[in-house]
Amino acid sequence: MSDVKTLSERIDVLETRLTFQDETIETLNKAITAQWQKIDALTRQLANLNERLQEAETHAPGPANEPPPHY
């Protein structure tokens, strides 16, 4: 009878461990998903800003031949 009790206790410990691991995996999965969404948004924002910078550099007026204000 003690063998059955020992086996039952071991199974309980394993089930508890499995439940904890499942919760941990789910938490990590949510964190990674949120990070990838943020990375994706930042990548799109960086591409947009790079495009705007290229456009601004293309349309920027040339340097003026004026002396600096301190002269």
N, C-alpha and C positions, 0 to 999 in steps of 0.2 A: 504494500500500500504506500510506503514512503517513496518508492520509485515513481509511482503515478503522481504523487504530490510534488516531487522534485521536478518531474517533467512538466507538469502543469505550471509551476512557478517559472521555469525556464521559458516556456511558451509565452507567459504573461509578460516577462521581461522583454522578449523579442518583439512582441506586439507593441509594447509601449515604445520601444526604440524605433520601430518602423513608423509608428504614428508621428513621433517627433521628427524623424528624418523626412517624412512626407511634408510636414508643415514647413520645415526648413527649406526644402527644395522649392516649394510653392512660393515662399517669401523671396528666395533668391531669384526665382524666375520673374516675379513681378518687378523686382529691383532692376534686373537686366533689361526687361522690356521697357521700363520707364527710361532707363539710360539710353537705349537705342533710339527711342522716340525723341529724346532731347538732342542726341547727336545728329539725328536726321534733320531736325528743325534748325539746329545751328549750322549744319552744312549748307542747307538751302539759303539761310540768311547770309552766310559768308559768300556764297556764289552771287547772290543778289547785290551785296555791297561791292564785290569785285566788279560786277558788270557796271554798276553806277560809277565806280571810280574810273573805269576805262572810258566810259562815256564822258565824264567830266574832263578827263585828260585830253580827249579828242577835241572837245569844244572849248578848251581853255584858251584865252587869248595869249599871244606870244609875249615875251618880255618887253617891257617898254624901255626906251632908251632915255630914261629920266634918271637924274642923279638921285641917290638916296636922300631921304628927308633931312639928314643931319648935315648936308653940305650947304 
